[in-house]
Amino acid sequence: MSANLPSLRTGDVGRISAVRSNDASAKRLADLGFVRGAELEMLHPGNPCIVRIDSAFLGLGAGHQDNIELSLD
């Protein structure tokens, strides 16, 4: 099953399957850990949402959330 980041609820876990963004934004997201195959947990949905990737807690605004596609576990 696949989803994009805004559709996740608190506690949902998935693996990033794609980051669809322009080159500069995609690089910045990759630097933060938003890379294909990374496990992501939604901690707080909304704007900004708070997610966990590995041991990092990250906030992501609405402008980038739609660009993150996940496969749900």
Number of C-alpha atoms within 10 A of each C-alpha: 7 13 16 19 24 18 12 20 14 13 13 14 20 23 20 23 20 16 22 14 14 9 9 9 14 18 15 11 17 13 10 13 18 22 19 15 13 14 20 23 20 22 19 16 18 16 13 15 19 17 22 17 18 11 6 10 14 16 16 16 12 14 9 17 20 16 18 21 20 24 16 17 10
